[in-house]
């Protein structure tokens, strides 16, 4: 059986000639047990020929050779024709992107693109596919963060063409994020991740109408919210109360453990209770991969001892942060408290209590001491608030 043939000329850069590549749909001449025949996509170029099984089965009595579609009652042919139209669109997308990228589309490269299904027109689909491919090679925390950014982009617009990504796109998208209530640092963080995936796309040969270096990200460093010694004590007193529920005690135990060690949530959730039985914990940071040894202080040992389920029962990051919000409101802490606030709390109070900034850099596992110096400035700001004590002089 014959069908209409789609032509696309792909330039061979070395000889400046055009090589035709033909695509056509053909049903096979045999029927399966259901009386239907499979449809194949035939791809030919020069003396090469490839055949792709499309997992599409038809009743051949409805097949029209001229249109390479089914012709018959709508309720019978509509869904199959939609599938075939989508395949045609996929072929066109591959051809278009190779043409725009000035790349030679060979029969082998077409087969790879078609079978791997890497979207080269819609950036949203591209990001989703790449996230799925990278899931097992990046940390769960990184995947979760970047997937949440993809979901926001998808909610904004399901289709963002690569050819439409310019400064105006980022202007509109930043405005959209602001409308969601995202602060400037969060908006900048979203742009930073999008720019990262666009860079991967350009390395794959996809062209953009804007130079990536022209995309300004801005600062992604948010305000370092921390808890004062009094606020930490309020949480500690609440933690020791006999009336709180088990899950609140566990979550608050994790948070307080981080307040006295400075560990990130990813590292805390990776600890097993047996790891701490000798009072020393040796581990590799999830974020940096660097090894570190910490010696548990008395408060952390007390926290572990008062909560037998700590480092046995684990919770998701969103659930922990939502619970911390409720706990903070209950003890009248009027700050936006997430788990990462514990790390800022440890660092700021470490400096306030006379700790050395170089030692703090080691404890926080910072590569650059400039990141650690932020807490010195926060501590200085905290000390300046003590000037109000002079109001009580007389």
PALUM-841408 format. One record per residue (C-alpha): residue number from 1; residue in one letter; x, y, z. Coordinates in pm, 1 decimal, decimal comma. Layout:
+-----+-----+----------+----------+----------+
|   n | res |        x |        y |        z |
+-----+-----+----------+----------+----------+
| NUM |   A |        X |        Y |        Z |
...
+-----+-----+----------+----------+----------+
END
This chain:
+-----+-----+----------+----------+----------+
|   n | res |        x |        y |        z |
+-----+-----+----------+----------+----------+
|   1 |   X |      0,0 |      0,0 |      0,0 |
|   2 |   X |    123,7 |    346,7 |    -87,6 |
|   3 |   X |     64,1 |    673,4 |     90,4 |
|   4 |   X |    149,8 |   1036,4 |     38,9 |
|   5 |   X |    514,9 |   1119,3 |     85,3 |
|   6 |   X |    650,3 |   1412,3 |    284,2 |
|   7 |   X |    970,6 |   1571,8 |    150,4 |
|   8 |   X |   1224,7 |   1771,6 |    343,5 |
|   9 |   X |   1560,6 |   1885,2 |    208,1 |
|  10 |   X |   1852,1 |   1883,2 |    447,9 |
|  11 |   X |   2166,6 |   2065,1 |    343,2 |
|  12 |   X |   2496,8 |   1884,7 |    361,3 |
|  13 |   X |   2737,1 |   2156,3 |    474,9 |
|  14 |   X |   3050,0 |   2018,8 |    305,4 |
|  15 |   X |   2915,9 |   2002,4 |    -49,2 |
|  16 |   X |   2632,9 |   2257,3 |    -29,4 |
|  17 |   X |   2385,0 |   2021,5 |   -187,4 |
|  18 |   X |   2044,3 |   1919,3 |    -67,1 |
|  19 |   X |   1965,4 |   1563,1 |     31,2 |
|  20 |   X |   1595,9 |   1469,4 |     18,1 |
|  21 |   X |   1448,2 |   1278,2 |    309,5 |
|  22 |   X |   1114,3 |   1111,8 |    254,9 |
|  23 |   X |    856,2 |   1010,3 |    514,0 |
|  24 |   X |    543,3 |    805,8 |    456,2 |
|  25 |   X |    296,8 |    599,0 |    653,2 |
|  26 |   X |    231,0 |    243,1 |    540,0 |
|  27 |   X |      6,7 |    -22,4 |    690,7 |
|  28 |   X |    147,5 |   -374,9 |    684,0 |
|  29 |   X |    -20,6 |   -641,5 |    470,6 |
|  30 |   X |   -101,4 |   -873,0 |    760,2 |
|  31 |   X |   -365,5 |   -854,5 |   1031,4 |
|  32 |   X |   -336,6 |   -939,9 |   1399,1 |
|  33 |   X |   -585,7 |  -1147,9 |   1598,7 |
|  34 |   X |   -814,2 |   -843,9 |   1623,8 |
|  35 |   X |   -823,4 |   -807,4 |   1245,9 |
|  36 |   X |   -614,4 |   -488,7 |   1245,6 |
|  37 |   X |   -289,8 |   -404,1 |   1067,1 |
|  38 |   X |      3,0 |   -208,3 |   1217,4 |
|  39 |   X |    105,3 |    125,0 |   1064,8 |
|  40 |   X |    475,8 |    195,3 |   1013,9 |
|  41 |   X |    660,9 |    516,4 |    941,2 |
|  42 |   X |    901,5 |    465,1 |    651,2 |
|  43 |   X |   1198,3 |    700,9 |    632,7 |
|  44 |   X |   1422,8 |    702,8 |    326,7 |
|  45 |   X |   1723,9 |    910,1 |    229,9 |
|  46 |   X |   1957,5 |    830,4 |    -59,6 |
|  47 |   X |   2016,8 |    455,9 |    -35,5 |
|  48 |   X |   1916,3 |    429,5 |    331,6 |
|  49 |   X |   1580,5 |    319,0 |    458,7 |
|  50 |   X |   1444,6 |    287,6 |    813,0 |
|  51 |   X |   1111,1 |    164,5 |    936,3 |
|  52 |   X |    955,0 |    268,8 |   1268,9 |
|  53 |   X |    676,3 |     77,2 |   1438,1 |
|  54 |   X |    426,3 |    339,5 |   1558,2 |
|  55 |   X |    214,6 |    114,4 |   1780,8 |
|  56 |   X |    -86,6 |    223,6 |   1575,6 |
|  57 |   X |   -329,5 |    -41,6 |   1447,3 |
|  58 |   X |   -600,8 |     16,8 |   1187,6 |
|  59 |   X |   -876,9 |   -149,7 |   1000,8 |
|  60 |   X |   -736,7 |   -129,0 |    645,9 |
|  61 |   X |  -1080,9 |    -89,6 |    488,5 |
|  62 |   X |  -1078,0 |    270,2 |    616,4 |
|  63 |   X |   -723,8 |    351,9 |    500,9 |
|  64 |   X |   -690,3 |    620,9 |    234,0 |
|  65 |   X |   -360,9 |    600,8 |     41,5 |
|  66 |   X |   -379,0 |    952,8 |    -94,6 |
|  67 |   X |   -414,4 |   1132,8 |    241,2 |
|  68 |   X |   -232,3 |    864,6 |    444,3 |
|  69 |   X |   -518,9 |    877,5 |    692,5 |
|  70 |   X |   -831,7 |    688,3 |    779,9 |
|  71 |   X |  -1149,9 |    781,5 |    601,2 |
|  72 |   X |  -1476,7 |    667,5 |    750,9 |
|  73 |   X |  -1716,8 |    720,4 |   1042,5 |
|  74 |   X |  -1582,1 |    987,8 |   1276,3 |
|  75 |   X |  -1627,9 |    779,6 |   1589,6 |
|  76 |   X |  -1404,0 |    511,2 |   1436,1 |
|  77 |   X |  -1129,7 |    709,3 |   1263,8 |
|  78 |   X |  -1099,8 |   1034,0 |   1464,0 |
|  79 |   X |   -864,5 |    919,4 |   1743,2 |
|  80 |   X |   -627,1 |    734,7 |   1509,1 |
|  81 |   X |   -606,8 |   1031,2 |   1271,9 |
|  82 |   X |   -520,5 |   1257,5 |   1564,4 |
|  83 |   X |   -232,4 |   1025,1 |   1656,3 |
|  84 |   X |   -102,7 |   1032,0 |   1299,0 |
|  85 |   X |   -131,4 |   1412,1 |   1290,1 |
|  86 |   X |     71,5 |   1433,9 |   1610,4 |
|  87 |   X |    341,5 |   1215,6 |   1455,3 |
|  88 |   X |    350,5 |   1441,7 |   1149,1 |
|  89 |   X |    386,3 |   1743,2 |   1378,4 |
|  90 |   X |    670,6 |   1570,5 |   1558,6 |
|  91 |   X |    849,8 |   1510,9 |   1228,3 |
|  92 |   X |    802,4 |   1876,7 |   1131,9 |
|  93 |   X |    938,6 |   1993,0 |   1468,5 |
|  94 |   X |   1255,3 |   1787,0 |   1423,5 |
|  95 |   X |   1302,2 |   1917,3 |   1069,2 |
|  96 |   X |   1239,7 |   2277,5 |   1173,1 |
|  97 |   X |   1486,6 |   2276,9 |   1458,8 |
|  98 |   X |   1762,5 |   2122,4 |   1247,5 |
|  99 |   X |   1697,5 |   2378,1 |    975,5 |
| 100 |   X |   1702,7 |   2669,9 |   1221,3 |
| 101 |   X |   2017,0 |   2533,8 |   1386,0 |
| 102 |   X |   2190,0 |   2492,5 |   1047,1 |
| 103 |   X |   2254,5 |   2128,8 |   1132,9 |
| 104 |   X |   2249,2 |   1841,0 |    887,9 |
| 105 |   X |   1956,6 |   1608,3 |    947,3 |
| 106 |   X |   2068,0 |   1260,5 |    846,9 |
| 107 |   X |   1850,7 |    954,5 |    861,8 |
| 108 |   X |   2045,5 |    834,5 |   1167,0 |
| 109 |   X |   2009,3 |   1166,2 |   1352,3 |
| 110 |   X |   1639,2 |   1170,4 |   1267,3 |
| 111 |   X |   1595,1 |    821,2 |   1411,8 |
| 112 |   X |   1771,3 |    927,2 |   1730,7 |
| 113 |   X |   1560,6 |   1240,1 |   1767,9 |
| 114 |   X |   1236,3 |   1061,0 |   1689,2 |
| 115 |   X |   1297,1 |    769,0 |   1923,5 |
| 116 |   X |   1445,5 |    970,5 |   2209,5 |
| 117 |   X |   1169,8 |   1228,7 |   2189,7 |
| 118 |   X |   1381,2 |   1522,5 |   2303,5 |
| 119 |   X |   1157,8 |   1825,2 |   2239,2 |
| 120 |   X |   1338,9 |   2089,8 |   2034,0 |
| 121 |   X |   1060,8 |   2342,4 |   1981,4 |
| 122 |   X |    879,4 |   2379,9 |   2313,3 |
| 123 |   X |   1114,4 |   2469,3 |   2600,3 |
| 124 |   X |    862,6 |   2358,7 |   2864,4 |
| 125 |   X |    857,1 |   2005,6 |   2721,8 |
| 126 |   X |   1235,3 |   2013,9 |   2685,0 |
| 127 |   X |   1279,9 |   2101,1 |   3052,3 |
| 128 |   X |   1040,2 |   1828,4 |   3163,2 |
| 129 |   X |   1219,8 |   1563,7 |   2955,4 |
| 130 |   X |   1563,1 |   1672,0 |   3073,7 |
| 131 |   X |   1451,4 |   1673,0 |   3437,5 |
| 132 |   X |   1331,5 |   1314,2 |   3398,6 |
| 133 |   X |   1664,4 |   1216,6 |   3240,9 |
| 134 |   X |   1865,3 |   1382,8 |   3520,3 |
| 135 |   X |   1656,2 |   1261,7 |   3813,7 |
| 136 |   X |   1887,2 |    975,0 |   3908,9 |
| 137 |   X |   2207,1 |   1178,9 |   3870,7 |
| 138 |   X |   2119,5 |   1480,0 |   4088,6 |
| 139 |   X |   2032,7 |   1503,7 |   4456,2 |
| 140 |   X |   1664,6 |   1465,3 |   4556,8 |
| 141 |   X |   1668,9 |   1820,4 |   4693,4 |
| 142 |   X |   1797,1 |   1962,4 |   4363,0 |
| 143 |   X |   1542,7 |   1763,2 |   4164,4 |
| 144 |   X |   1258,2 |   1874,3 |   4389,7 |
| 145 |   X |   1362,0 |   2239,9 |   4363,0 |
| 146 |   X |   1403,1 |   2234,4 |   3984,5 |
| 147 |   X |   1083,3 |   2035,2 |   3932,9 |
| 148 |   X |    888,8 |   2293,6 |   4133,8 |
| 149 |   X |   1031,9 |   2562,2 |   3903,6 |
| 150 |   X |    924,5 |   2359,2 |   3599,8 |
| 151 |   X |    569,9 |   2331,2 |   3743,3 |
| 152 |   X |    548,3 |   2708,5 |   3782,2 |
| 153 |   X |    665,3 |   2755,7 |   3425,2 |
| 154 |   X |    409,9 |   2499,8 |   3302,1 |
| 155 |   X |    132,6 |   2673,9 |   3498,0 |
| 156 |   X |    234,1 |   3002,5 |   3335,3 |
| 157 |   X |    227,8 |   2863,0 |   2982,5 |
| 158 |   X |    227,7 |   2504,0 |   2858,9 |
| 159 |   X |    411,2 |   2599,2 |   2542,9 |
| 160 |   X |    706,5 |   2838,7 |   2537,5 |
| 161 |   X |    878,1 |   2820,3 |   2200,5 |
| 162 |   X |   1254,9 |   2849,0 |   2199,8 |
| 163 |   X |   1225,3 |   3109,2 |   1925,6 |
| 164 |   X |   1012,4 |   3328,3 |   2158,2 |
| 165 |   X |   1254,0 |   3332,1 |   2451,4 |
| 166 |   X |   1395,2 |   3683,8 |   2470,2 |
| 167 |   X |   1424,6 |   3965,0 |   2724,1 |
| 168 |   X |   1053,3 |   4040,2 |   2693,5 |
| 169 |   X |    968,9 |   3679,6 |   2784,4 |
| 170 |   X |   1171,5 |   3707,3 |   3106,8 |
| 171 |   X |   1013,3 |   4044,9 |   3184,4 |
| 172 |   X |    664,9 |   3894,7 |   3156,5 |
| 173 |   X |    758,4 |   3579,6 |   3346,7 |
| 174 |   X |    912,3 |   3775,8 |   3634,1 |
| 175 |   X |    590,4 |   3977,3 |   3652,3 |
| 176 |   X |    390,0 |   3654,2 |   3664,2 |
| 177 |   X |    602,7 |   3522,0 |   3952,9 |
| 178 |   X |    561,8 |   3849,9 |   4139,4 |
| 179 |   X |    186,4 |   3810,0 |   4100,4 |
| 180 |   X |    216,7 |   3471,9 |   4273,6 |
| 181 |   X |    377,9 |   3646,2 |   4568,7 |
| 182 |   X |    733,3 |   3529,4 |   4494,6 |
| 183 |   X |    993,6 |   3764,7 |   4640,3 |
| 184 |   X |   1276,9 |   3900,6 |   4424,9 |
| 185 |   X |   1529,1 |   3635,6 |   4531,1 |
| 186 |   X |   1282,1 |   3358,5 |   4448,9 |
| 187 |   X |   1212,8 |   3511,2 |   4106,3 |
| 188 |   X |   1585,6 |   3536,3 |   4044,8 |
| 189 |   X |   1629,6 |   3173,4 |   4148,3 |
| 190 |   X |   1366,9 |   3066,4 |   3895,7 |
| 191 |   X |   1540,5 |   3258,0 |   3617,9 |
| 192 |   X |   1875,4 |   3108,3 |   3718,9 |
| 193 |   X |   1744,8 |   2752,0 |   3680,2 |
| 194 |   X |   1566,7 |   2831,5 |   3351,7 |
| 195 |   X |   1889,0 |   2983,1 |   3220,7 |
| 196 |   X |   2072,6 |   2663,7 |   3323,2 |
| 197 |   X |   1837,1 |   2448,8 |   3113,2 |
| 198 |   X |   1855,7 |   2692,5 |   2822,2 |
| 199 |   X |   2233,8 |   2657,9 |   2828,4 |
| 200 |   X |   2196,3 |   2279,7 |   2800,6 |
| 201 |   X |   1957,0 |   2333,9 |   2508,4 |
| 202 |   X |   2207,1 |   2553,1 |   2321,9 |
| 203 |   X |   2475,8 |   2287,9 |   2370,5 |
| 204 |   X |   2233,7 |   2044,6 |   2204,7 |
| 205 |   X |   2226,6 |   2273,0 |   1899,7 |
| 206 |   X |   1905,1 |   2464,8 |   1971,4 |
| 207 |   X |   1929,8 |   2831,1 |   1877,4 |
| 208 |   X |   1785,3 |   3114,1 |   2083,3 |
| 209 |   X |   1705,3 |   3471,4 |   1976,6 |
| 210 |   X |   1899,5 |   3599,4 |   2280,8 |
| 211 |   X |   2252,4 |   3548,8 |   2409,4 |
| 212 |   X |   2240,6 |   3370,3 |   2744,3 |
| 213 |   X |   2499,1 |   3607,3 |   2889,7 |
| 214 |   X |   2250,8 |   3889,4 |   2831,7 |
| 215 |   X |   1999,4 |   3729,3 |   3067,3 |
| 216 |   X |   2051,5 |   3901,2 |   3402,9 |
| 217 |   X |   1967,9 |   3674,4 |   3696,4 |
| 218 |   X |   2016,2 |   3898,7 |   3999,1 |
| 219 |   X |   2089,2 |   3800,5 |   4357,1 |
| 220 |   X |   1947,1 |   3470,3 |   4482,9 |
| 221 |   X |   2061,5 |   3526,8 |   4841,1 |
| 222 |   X |   1759,3 |   3585,8 |   5060,2 |
| 223 |   X |   1744,9 |   3746,9 |   5400,8 |
| 224 |   X |   1920,6 |   3535,1 |   5662,7 |
| 225 |   X |   1635,1 |   3496,0 |   5910,3 |
| 226 |   X |   1762,3 |   3354,4 |   6239,0 |
| 227 |   X |   1626,5 |   3296,3 |   6588,6 |
| 228 |   X |   1758,8 |   3466,4 |   6897,9 |
| 229 |   X |   1873,1 |   3269,9 |   7201,7 |
| 230 |   X |   1540,8 |   3351,8 |   7369,9 |
| 231 |   X |   1341,3 |   3220,1 |   7073,4 |
| 232 |   X |   1546,0 |   2900,2 |   7060,5 |
| 233 |   X |   1479,7 |   2850,6 |   7432,2 |
| 234 |   X |   1104,4 |   2895,2 |   7373,5 |
| 235 |   X |   1116,1 |   2616,5 |   7114,4 |
| 236 |   X |   1329,6 |   2398,5 |   7341,0 |
| 237 |   X |   1084,0 |   2441,0 |   7629,7 |
| 238 |   X |    798,2 |   2350,1 |   7396,8 |
| 239 |   X |    994,1 |   2046,4 |   7276,0 |
| 240 |   X |   1031,4 |   1919,3 |   7632,6 |
| 241 |   X |    659,7 |   1958,6 |   7709,1 |
| 242 |   X |    473,9 |   1631,8 |   7772,6 |
| 243 |   X |    154,1 |   1736,4 |   7597,1 |
| 244 |   X |    280,9 |   1786,3 |   7240,8 |
| 245 |   X |    205,4 |   1526,5 |   6974,1 |
| 246 |   X |    462,2 |   1275,1 |   6856,2 |
| 247 |   X |    509,3 |   1417,1 |   6507,4 |
| 248 |   X |    552,1 |   1773,6 |   6637,8 |
| 249 |   X |    813,6 |   1652,5 |   6886,4 |
| 250 |   X |   1005,9 |   1471,7 |   6611,7 |
| 251 |   X |    998,0 |   1764,7 |   6367,8 |
| 252 |   X |   1093,3 |   2013,8 |   6637,7 |
| 253 |   X |   1369,6 |   1775,9 |   6746,6 |
| 254 |   X |   1517,4 |   1780,5 |   6395,6 |
| 255 |   X |   1496,2 |   2159,6 |   6383,6 |
| 256 |   X |   1662,4 |   2206,3 |   6723,1 |
| 257 |   X |   1931,0 |   1952,7 |   6629,7 |
| 258 |   X |   2013,5 |   2175,7 |   6332,1 |
| 259 |   X |   2005,8 |   2488,3 |   6552,3 |
| 260 |   X |   2290,7 |   2334,7 |   6754,7 |
| 261 |   X |   2486,2 |   2181,6 |   6463,0 |
| 262 |   X |   2414,8 |   2401,1 |   6158,3 |
| 263 |   X |   2341,2 |   2102,4 |   5934,7 |
| 264 |   X |   2119,3 |   2139,6 |   5627,5 |
| 265 |   X |   1789,7 |   1953,3 |   5615,1 |
| 266 |   X |   1923,1 |   1717,2 |   5347,0 |
| 267 |   X |   2210,1 |   1612,7 |   5574,0 |
| 268 |   X |   1988,4 |   1582,5 |   5881,5 |
| 269 |   X |   1737,2 |   1362,1 |   5699,5 |
| 270 |   X |   2023,5 |   1141,0 |   5581,5 |
| 271 |   X |   2135,5 |   1057,1 |   5937,2 |
| 272 |   X |   2053,4 |    721,4 |   6095,6 |
| 273 |   X |   2019,5 |    704,1 |   6472,1 |
| 274 |   X |   2303,0 |    453,9 |   6502,0 |
| 275 |   X |   2533,2 |    706,2 |   6330,8 |
| 276 |   X |   2517,6 |    922,6 |   6644,4 |
| 277 |   X |   2559,5 |    666,2 |   6921,8 |
| 278 |   X |   2928,3 |    750,5 |   6978,9 |
| 279 |   X |   2869,9 |   1125,7 |   6993,9 |
| 280 |   X |   3061,8 |   1189,1 |   6671,9 |
| 281 |   X |   2911,1 |   1198,9 |   6323,7 |
| 282 |   X |   3117,7 |   1151,6 |   6007,2 |
| 283 |   X |   2934,2 |   1218,3 |   5682,6 |
| 284 |   X |   2951,0 |   1353,8 |   5328,4 |
| 285 |   X |   2748,0 |   1668,1 |   5264,8 |
| 286 |   X |   2461,1 |   1600,0 |   5023,3 |
| 287 |   X |   2503,5 |   1941,2 |   4858,2 |
| 288 |   X |   2882,2 |   1956,6 |   4823,1 |
| 289 |   X |   2990,1 |   1594,0 |   4854,8 |
| 290 |   X |   3263,0 |   1700,7 |   5099,1 |
| 291 |   X |   3334,6 |   1491,0 |   5406,2 |
| 292 |   X |   3297,9 |   1637,6 |   5753,2 |
| 293 |   X |   3321,9 |   1521,5 |   6112,6 |
| 294 |   X |   3113,0 |   1689,5 |   6382,7 |
| 295 |   X |   3124,6 |   1629,3 |   6755,0 |
| 296 |   X |   2783,6 |   1643,8 |   6920,0 |
| 297 |   X |   2749,1 |   1899,0 |   7198,5 |
| 298 |   X |   2550,6 |   1842,8 |   7516,0 |
| 299 |   X |   2228,2 |   2000,1 |   7388,5 |
| 300 |   X |   2215,6 |   1780,7 |   7078,3 |
| 301 |   X |   2268,7 |   1471,2 |   7293,4 |
| 302 |   X |   1982,3 |   1582,6 |   7519,1 |
| 303 |   X |   1754,1 |   1638,8 |   7219,2 |
| 304 |   X |   1831,3 |   1292,3 |   7081,3 |
| 305 |   X |   1780,0 |   1132,3 |   7420,9 |
| 306 |   X |   1442,0 |   1296,8 |   7474,6 |
| 307 |   X |   1303,6 |   1178,5 |   7138,7 |
| 308 |   X |   1354,4 |    805,6 |   7071,8 |
| 309 |   X |   1196,9 |    836,0 |   6723,7 |
| 310 |   X |   1444,3 |   1101,9 |   6609,9 |
| 311 |   X |   1645,5 |    985,8 |   6305,8 |
| 312 |   X |   1413,7 |    687,6 |   6271,8 |
| 313 |   X |   1088,2 |    852,4 |   6161,4 |
| 314 |   X |   1143,1 |   1087,3 |   5866,8 |
| 315 |   X |    916,4 |   1344,5 |   5700,4 |
| 316 |   X |    917,0 |   1530,3 |   5368,3 |
| 317 |   X |   1066,6 |   1879,4 |   5347,7 |
| 318 |   X |    732,1 |   2051,7 |   5269,0 |
| 319 |   X |    558,2 |   1881,6 |   5562,8 |
| 320 |   X |    841,5 |   1976,9 |   5799,8 |
| 321 |   X |    832,7 |   2341,8 |   5689,4 |
| 322 |   X |    454,6 |   2360,7 |   5714,6 |
| 323 |   X |    465,9 |   2215,4 |   6066,7 |
| 324 |   X |    742,6 |   2455,1 |   6171,6 |
| 325 |   X |    521,5 |   2742,9 |   6061,1 |
| 326 |   X |    246,1 |   2622,8 |   6295,8 |
| 327 |   X |    489,2 |   2563,3 |   6582,7 |
| 328 |   X |    635,9 |   2912,7 |   6547,1 |
| 329 |   X |    291,3 |   3070,5 |   6557,6 |
| 330 |   X |    205,2 |   2864,3 |   6867,1 |
| 331 |   X |    506,7 |   2993,6 |   7063,9 |
| 332 |   X |    461,7 |   3351,7 |   6934,5 |
| 333 |   X |    766,9 |   3366,3 |   6708,8 |
| 334 |   X |    666,9 |   3622,5 |   6446,3 |
| 335 |   X |    919,4 |   3520,9 |   6182,0 |
| 336 |   X |    899,8 |   3317,9 |   5863,4 |
| 337 |   X |   1054,8 |   2997,2 |   5996,5 |
| 338 |   X |   1164,9 |   2722,0 |   5761,4 |
| 339 |   X |   1411,6 |   2445,7 |   5838,7 |
| 340 |   X |   1697,3 |   2646,1 |   5686,0 |
| 341 |   X |   1644,8 |   2911,7 |   5954,6 |
| 342 |   X |   1803,5 |   2662,5 |   6196,2 |
| 343 |   X |   2130,3 |   2680,9 |   6000,3 |
| 344 |   X |   2124,6 |   3062,0 |   6010,8 |
| 345 |   X |   2040,8 |   3044,2 |   6382,3 |
| 346 |   X |   2339,6 |   2822,3 |   6455,2 |
| 347 |   X |   2579,3 |   3041,0 |   6256,3 |
| 348 |   X |   2465,7 |   3377,5 |   6395,7 |
| 349 |   X |   2457,7 |   3264,4 |   6758,2 |
| 350 |   X |   2793,2 |   3089,7 |   6716,2 |
| 351 |   X |   2948,6 |   3428,2 |   6632,1 |
| 352 |   X |   2751,1 |   3607,9 |   6907,4 |
| 353 |   X |   2890,0 |   3362,4 |   7162,3 |
| 354 |   X |   3245,5 |   3439,7 |   7056,1 |
| 355 |   X |   3302,5 |   3169,1 |   6797,1 |
| 356 |   X |   3578,7 |   3207,9 |   6538,2 |
| 357 |   X |   3464,7 |   3284,1 |   6182,7 |
| 358 |   X |   3723,4 |   3050,6 |   6026,8 |
| 359 |   X |   3601,9 |   2766,9 |   6249,1 |
| 360 |   X |   3244,6 |   2853,9 |   6152,5 |
| 361 |   X |   3340,1 |   2832,1 |   5785,9 |
| 362 |   X |   3458,7 |   2475,9 |   5848,5 |
| 363 |   X |   3145,5 |   2383,6 |   6044,6 |
| 364 |   X |   2915,9 |   2519,8 |   5773,0 |
| 365 |   X |   3129,4 |   2361,8 |   5500,1 |
| 366 |   X |   3153,7 |   2689,9 |   5307,5 |
| 367 |   X |   3401,7 |   2697,8 |   5020,1 |
| 368 |   X |   3425,6 |   3078,0 |   5031,1 |
| 369 |   X |   3464,4 |   3261,6 |   5361,1 |
| 370 |   X |   3264,7 |   3550,6 |   5210,9 |
| 371 |   X |   2953,6 |   3333,7 |   5258,7 |
| 372 |   X |   3044,1 |   3288,7 |   5625,6 |
| 373 |   X |   3114,6 |   3658,2 |   5682,9 |
| 374 |   X |   2744,4 |   3728,6 |   5631,6 |
| 375 |   X |   2682,8 |   3585,4 |   5978,4 |
| 376 |   X |   2946,6 |   3812,9 |   6128,7 |
| 377 |   X |   2750,0 |   4109,4 |   5994,4 |
| 378 |   X |   2424,0 |   3964,5 |   6128,5 |
| 379 |   X |   2582,1 |   3916,3 |   6469,5 |
| 380 |   X |   2711,5 |   4273,8 |   6467,3 |
| 381 |   X |   2361,2 |   4392,4 |   6390,4 |
| 382 |   X |   2228,5 |   4187,5 |   6682,4 |
| 383 |   X |   2488,8 |   4338,0 |   6915,8 |
| 384 |   X |   2388,5 |   4688,6 |   6809,7 |
| 385 |   X |   2036,0 |   4626,5 |   6937,1 |
| 386 |   X |   2184,7 |   4611,0 |   7287,9 |
| 387 |   X |   2239,2 |   4988,9 |   7269,2 |
| 388 |   X |   1875,5 |   5019,4 |   7375,5 |
| 389 |   X |   1982,2 |   4898,5 |   7719,4 |
| 390 |   X |   2130,7 |   5245,3 |   7782,2 |
| 391 |   X |   1776,9 |   5381,5 |   7790,8 |
| 392 |   X |   1752,1 |   5223,0 |   8137,5 |
| 393 |   X |   2056,7 |   5412,3 |   8269,5 |
| 394 |   X |   1830,5 |   5664,1 |   8449,8 |
+-----+-----+----------+----------+----------+
END
